[in-house]
């Protein structure tokens, strides 16, 4: 199997989404970028097109599949991977490898040698992380940036290898293996390395990187954002509830029942429900409740 075929099949991951292949003319050459989109039944055509274009263009793929033919982040409905681009700078490929290893992450499932001395590392998620709204998108993008920050803690030289935070974006495109990097003369081939590894859930990555705690630290957890006055008896009830410990094994029922009561019976808005759930979570630190779980519970409770 060609490395481009292996790579694109992994990105698609059995989804119904579109793979975005973007071909850019080499630096200093005239010509427009060429964007094409391929569905799961057309991956063979995508592979053939990569083969056709690789000798004249730098060939990239959108890391995350698109729901409709648009290269922007808004067309991305979910994430099946976390990823980072480690630029060699003045260092070497071995320096990039040592920098990644020093971050203490689980082993990536895919590593692509970019042809410039750097590498792209990919971690498959145990289950797709759906972007139900802007909060999910912000959390995912923040997680990508935290990956870069953790890697760069071990970077000792400002001109040396580093994780490129500018690529920490939902709409990111990265090089397709088996094609060529035309920044060099002669062009250098990009190479895929398969590293079988155990996938982890997105929430586990969020906890591991401390993303939820970092986001919470920017809030005042005991001061929820309320759109209007709360009836005194309801406020008293909630203030009592948030101080009560969550019983072992009862976390989901406790949070969902309260969220449904607020959203469906008391007509609280999403932000109000989420704020009270966050207060509860902040007052029960031993439960380690990811923000993603709280956001999903609040969204469901506030559906029409």
N, C-alpha and C positions, 0 to 999 in steps of 0.2 A: 504493500500500500504506500502510495506517495505521501510524503510528510504533509503536503497541503491538504490532501484528502483526510488524513487522520486528524489534522488540526480543525478543519471546518466541521467535521462530524462531531468532534468534542464540543465546539462552540454551540452547535445547534442543540445537542444534548437531548434529542427526541422532542423538542418543542415544535409548535406550529409557526414559530416566528420566522422572519426574513433575515437572511445573512446579508449584511451590507459589505460589498467589496468596492474599495475605492482605489483607483489607480492615479498616481500623481506623476507628472513628468519630472525627470531628474532635475536637480537644482541647476539653474542656468539655461534650461531648455524651455522653449515656448510651448504653449499648449494648455488646454484646460484640464482640470481634474475630471475623471470619468467615474461616475457613480452608478453601480448596478445593484439590484436586489434579487435574491434567489430564495425561493421557498424550499421546504424540506424535500420536496419531490424533484427539485432542480439542482441539487448539490453537485451532480455530475457536470452540469453546465457551468457552475461556479468554478469548479476545479479546472475545467478546460479553459475557462477564460483567464484564470490566474496563470496557467501555463502559457497561454498566448501572449499575455501582456508583460510577463516578468522580464523579458529581455530589453524592453523599451521603457518600462515604467517601474516606479516603486509601488509595490502592491500591498495594500493594507486591508484589514477586515475589522468591522465593528465587533468589539469583544462581546457585546450583548446584542441579542437578536431584536429586531424591530417589529412592531405590530403592523405598521404600514410603511410604504417606501419613502422614508425620510431619514436622513443621516443624523438628525439632531436627537438630543436626549429625550425630548417629549414623546418620541415614537417608541421608546423602550418601556415595555410593560413589566419587566421583571429582571432579576439578576440571577444567573446560575453560577457565576464565578466572582472571585475577588482577584485582583491583579495589580501588578506594579511594574514600572519600567525603570530598570537600574542602568543609569548612564555611566559609562566608564570614566568620563572626564579625562584626566591625565594618567589614569591608572590602567590596569589590565583586566582581562576577563577573570583571572584568578582573584584579583582584588574585589571584583563585584561578587564573586562566589563567597568569599570570606565575609563580606559585608552582610550578605543575605543570611548566611549561617549564623552570624553573631547576633541576629535579631531574636533568635530563639523561637521562630515560628515552626509550625508543622511543615513537613516537607511539601513543596509544591508538586502538583500533579503534572504540570507541564512547564518546561523551561524552553524558551526560544532564544537562541543566540542571534542577536540582531545584525551581525555583520560589521558593527562599529566598535566592537570590543565590549559591549554591554549585553544585557539580557532582559527578557521579560519573563516574569514568574506568575503562574496562575494557580489558584487554589479553587477546586470545585466545591460548591456548597452542597450540603447534604440534601437540601430541598430548595427549590427556587424561592427567592425573596421577592414577593410581589410589591410593586409600587402602587399602593392604593391612593396615595396623595402626595403632596409636597413634603410632608413630614418624613415619609419613608425615603423620598429621594434625597433629602438633606442628610438623613441618618446614614444612608448608603455612601454618599459622597464623603461625609466626614470619616467614615470607616476606612475608605480608600486613602484619605489623607493621613489618618493615624497609622496606617501601614507604613507609609513613607516616613513619617516622623520617627517611628520605632526603628526602622532600618537605619535612618540617618544619625541616630544616637551614637552609632559606632564609627561614623565617618570622621576621620581625623584631619583630612585635608580638604579645604574649601574647593580646590580644583580637582580633587580625586573623585572616585566613584560615589554616586549618590542616587537615591530614589527620586525620580522626577515627579514632584507634586503637581505639575501642570497637566500630567496625564491622568491624574486621579479624578476622572470625570465619567459620568454615566454614558456619554456618547463617544468615549475614547475609541480610536482606531489604532491598531498595532500591526506590525509586519506579519505577513503570512509566511510561514516556513516553506522552504523549497523555492522561494523567489529570490531576487537579488537586491542588495543595497547599492544603489547607484551613486552614493556619495563618494565612492572610491573608483579608481581606475587601475586594474580592471574591477568591475563590480564584484562584490563579495556575496556569497550565498548565505541566506539565513537558515539556521539549522534547528531542528526540533529535538528535544530530549524528553523522553517519557519517563516519569518518576512515579510509579504506582504508589498511592498513598490513601489514607483514610480521610474521607471528606468530613467536614464539621458543619454544624448549622450556623446560619448567619448570627443568631442570638449568642451562640458560644463565642464567635469571633468578636462581637460587640463587647461581651463581658471580658474576654481575654485582653483586648486592647484598651479597656477602660473608657470606651466611647460614651456609654450611657452616663457614667459618673461625670465625665467631662461636660456633657450637655447639661446635666442636672446642676452642676456647679455654677452655671450662668443664671440659674433661676433662684428665686426665693421660694423654696418649697412650701413654706407655711403661709404663703400669701397667694392663693389662687386668683387667676384673672377671671373676674366675674362680670358679666355684661350688665347686670342690674342687681337690685337688692334681693337678698334671699330671705324668705319668711323665717322669723326667729326660731320656730320649732324645728324647721328643716336644718338650719345652721347648727343648732345645738345637737341635733341627732348626728350630723356629719362630723362635728368636732369630737364627739364621743367615739364614733366609729373609727376614725383615723388613728386613735391612740390605742385601740384594742389589738392585741397580737393576732396574727393569722394562724389558725389551727393547722396542724400538720396534715397535709393532704387535702386541705380545704381551700387552698388559695384561689383556684379558678372559680369555684362557686361563690366565694365571698366577693371577689372583684366583679364578676359578671352580674350577679344579682343586684349589687348596689348600683352598678353602672346602668343596668336596665331600668331600675327604679327611677334614677335621675333623668335618664334620657327619654324613656318611653312614657313614664307616668307624670313626671314633673316638668317635662319639656325643657330640660337643660340643654344648652348648646354643647357641641363637641368639645370646645376648649374648656368649658366649665367642668364637664365630666372628667376629661383628661387631667385637669389640675387636681381634682380631689383624689383621683387614683394615684397620682404622683405623690401627693402628701402621704397617702397610706403607705406607699412603697418606701418613701424616705423615712417613715417612722418604724419600718420593719426591715432594717438593714440586713438581718440574717436571711431574709427570703430571696435576695438578689433577683428582683423582678426586672427583666429587660424593658426598656422604654418601648420597644417594638410590640411587646405583648400588651402593654397598657394602651397604646395607640389603637391597636386592633379591637380591643374590648370596647373602647370609647366610641370608635367609628360604628361598630355594630349596634351599640345601644342608641345611637343617634340617627340611625337610618329611619326613613319614613315608614 
